[in-house]
Amino acid sequence: MLFTEDLPVLDEDAGYRGPTACKAAGITYRQLDYWARTGLVEPAVRGASGSGSQRLYSFRDILVLKVVKRLLDTGVSLQQIRTAVDHLRERGVEDLAQITLMSDGASVYECTSADEVIDLVQGGQGVFGIAVGRVWREVEGSLAQLPSEHAGEQQDFPDDELSRRRAARKIG
C-alpha cells in the first residue's frame, strides 16, 4: 500500500444501511441511490433486491463514497470520476481503498509509487512524477563524497580544465 499504514482487518459481513452510509460519507441519499443504480459504487454486503429491500454498504464502500465526494468537491466532474473508477476496475483494481488518488481539479491521477502517477481520465496516460525528497537524498549522498569549497575561499587557479584554459588565456 502506498502512503498508508496497514489497514485493520474488517468484518466483511458487517454492513451499514443507506442513511448511515450517507452520513459517514457526507453525501445525500439521492446521490447514494444514483451511484448504486448506475454502478459507480455498489454495496458489497447486500444489494437491492426489489422494493423495500435495504442495501448494506461495507466500510470500504463508504470509504470509496467519501473519496468520490472529495473528488467532486475538488471540481472533478462525476463523469471524470466514473471514467477513473472504470479504468481502475478494468485493470483489475477491485479494492479502491488500496489506491492513492490525486486530483488537480481537472483530472484524477492514481499514484502507484513515488515515481509513477497515472492519469486515469486520459485512458491511463502516464504522468512523470518527481519525488523531490528522494532526489534530495540522492544529491546529498553524492555531494558527501565530493569536495566542497566555502564562498570566502578562492584559489588563484582552481583545479579543473576549463579554469586552467581561462587562466592560460589571461596570462598568454
matplotlib code that plots the C-alpha trace (Angstrom):
import matplotlib.pyplot as plt

x = [0.0, 1.1, 1.2, -0.7, -0.2, -1.6, -5.3, -7.2, -9.0, -12.6, -15.7, -16.8, -20.3, -20.9, -22.9, -24.4, -27.7, -28.0, -28.7, -25.7, -23.5, -24.7, -24.0, -20.5, -19.6, -21.1, -23.5, -27.2, -29.4, -30.2, -26.5, -26.1, -29.1, -28.0, -24.4, -25.6, -28.1, -25.5, -22.8, -20.3, -20.4, -22.5, -23.0, -20.7, -22.6, -26.1, -27.5, -31.1, -33.3, -36.6, -38.9, -38.4, -35.1, -32.2, -28.8, -25.9, -22.6, -19.3, -16.8, -14.7, -17.8, -18.3, -14.6, -15.0, -18.1, -16.2, -13.3, -15.8, -17.4, -14.0, -13.1, -16.5, -15.6, -12.3, -14.2, -13.8, -16.9, -18.8, -18.2, -14.5, -14.7, -16.7, -14.1, -11.3, -13.1, -14.0, -10.4, -9.2, -11.7, -10.7, -7.2, -8.4, -8.3, -11.3, -10.4, -10.2, -9.3, -5.8, -5.2, -3.8, -5.8, -4.8, -6.6, -5.8, -9.5, -9.3, -8.3, -7.9, -4.5, -3.5, -0.3, 1.3, 4.7, 6.8, 7.9, 4.8, 1.4, -1.2, -3.8, -7.0, -9.2, -6.9, -7.1, -4.1, -1.7, 1.5, 2.4, 6.0, 6.4, 9.5, 9.7, 11.8, 12.7, 14.2, 16.2, 17.3, 18.7, 20.5, 22.1, 23.0, 24.7, 26.6, 27.8, 29.0, 31.7, 32.8, 34.9, 33.2, 34.5, 33.4, 32.5, 35.3, 38.0, 39.2, 42.0, 44.0, 44.0, 41.2, 42.0, 39.7, 40.4, 38.2, 39.7, 43.2, 42.4, 40.9, 44.0, 46.3, 44.5, 44.8, 48.5, 49.3]
y = [0.0, 3.5, 6.3, 4.3, 2.0, -1.5, -1.3, -3.3, -6.4, -5.6, -7.8, -8.4, -9.3, -6.1, -3.6, -0.1, 1.0, 3.8, 6.7, 5.7, 5.4, 8.9, 10.5, 8.9, 9.8, 13.3, 12.7, 12.8, 9.7, 10.7, 10.7, 7.3, 5.8, 7.2, 6.0, 2.5, 2.3, 3.5, 1.1, 3.8, 2.4, -0.6, -2.1, -5.0, -6.5, -6.6, -5.1, -4.0, -6.9, -5.2, -2.7, -2.3, -4.1, -2.4, -2.1, -2.7, -0.9, -2.2, 0.1, 0.1, 1.1, 4.1, 4.9, 4.9, 7.0, 9.6, 9.6, 10.2, 13.0, 14.6, 14.4, 16.1, 18.8, 19.5, 20.2, 16.9, 16.0, 12.9, 11.7, 12.0, 10.2, 7.4, 7.2, 7.0, 4.3, 2.3, 2.4, 1.1, -1.7, -2.6, -3.0, -5.4, -3.0, -4.1, -2.7, 1.1, 1.5, 0.3, 3.1, 6.7, 9.1, 12.7, 15.4, 18.8, 19.6, 18.8, 15.1, 12.2, 10.5, 7.2, 7.4, 3.9, 4.8, 7.8, 7.9, 7.0, 8.8, 7.6, 10.0, 7.8, 10.2, 10.2, 6.4, 5.5, 8.0, 8.0, 11.3, 11.9, 12.5, 13.5, 12.7, 15.7, 14.1, 11.1, 13.4, 15.4, 12.3, 11.2, 14.6, 14.7, 11.3, 12.2, 15.5, 13.9, 12.1, 15.2, 18.1, 21.4, 24.9, 27.8, 31.2, 33.0, 30.7, 31.5, 29.8, 31.6, 28.6, 26.1, 22.6, 22.0, 22.0, 25.0, 27.2, 26.3, 27.2, 30.6, 31.3, 30.4, 32.8, 35.6, 35.1, 34.5]
z = [0.0, -0.7, 1.9, 4.5, 7.4, 7.3, 7.4, 10.0, 9.1, 8.6, 9.2, 5.6, 6.7, 8.6, 6.7, 7.0, 5.7, 3.3, 5.7, 7.8, 4.7, 3.6, 6.9, 7.2, 3.6, 3.7, 0.7, 0.1, -0.1, -3.6, -4.6, -2.9, -4.7, -8.1, -7.7, -6.7, -9.6, -12.2, -10.8, -9.6, -6.0, -5.4, -2.0, -1.3, 1.6, 0.2, -2.9, -3.5, -4.4, -5.1, -3.5, 0.2, 0.4, 2.2, 0.7, 3.0, 2.4, 3.7, 5.4, 2.2, 0.2, 2.4, 2.1, -1.7, -1.4, 0.6, -1.9, -4.7, -2.7, -2.1, -5.8, -6.6, -4.0, -5.8, -9.0, -10.8, -12.7, -11.9, -15.5, -15.0, -11.6, -13.3, -16.0, -13.5, -11.4, -14.5, -15.7, -12.3, -12.4, -16.0, -14.7, -12.1, -9.1, -7.2, -3.8, -4.4, -0.7, -1.6, -4.1, -3.6, -5.8, -6.5, -8.4, -9.7, -10.2, -13.9, -13.8, -11.5, -11.0, -9.5, -7.6, -7.9, -6.4, -5.5, -9.2, -11.1, -11.4, -14.0, -15.4, -15.1, -17.1, -20.1, -20.5, -18.3, -19.8, -17.7, -16.0, -15.0, -11.3, -9.3, -5.6, -4.5, -1.2, -2.9, -5.3, -2.3, -0.5, -3.8, -4.2, -0.5, -0.8, -4.0, -2.6, 0.7, -1.4, -3.4, -2.3, -1.3, -1.1, 1.1, -0.6, 1.3, -0.1, -3.5, -5.4, -7.9, -10.3, -9.5, -10.4, -13.4, -17.1, -18.0, -15.3, -16.4, -20.0, -18.9, -16.7, -19.6, -21.9, -19.4, -19.0, -22.6]

ax = plt.figure().add_subplot(projection="3d")
ax.plot(x, y, z, "-o")
ax.set_aspect("equal")
plt.show()
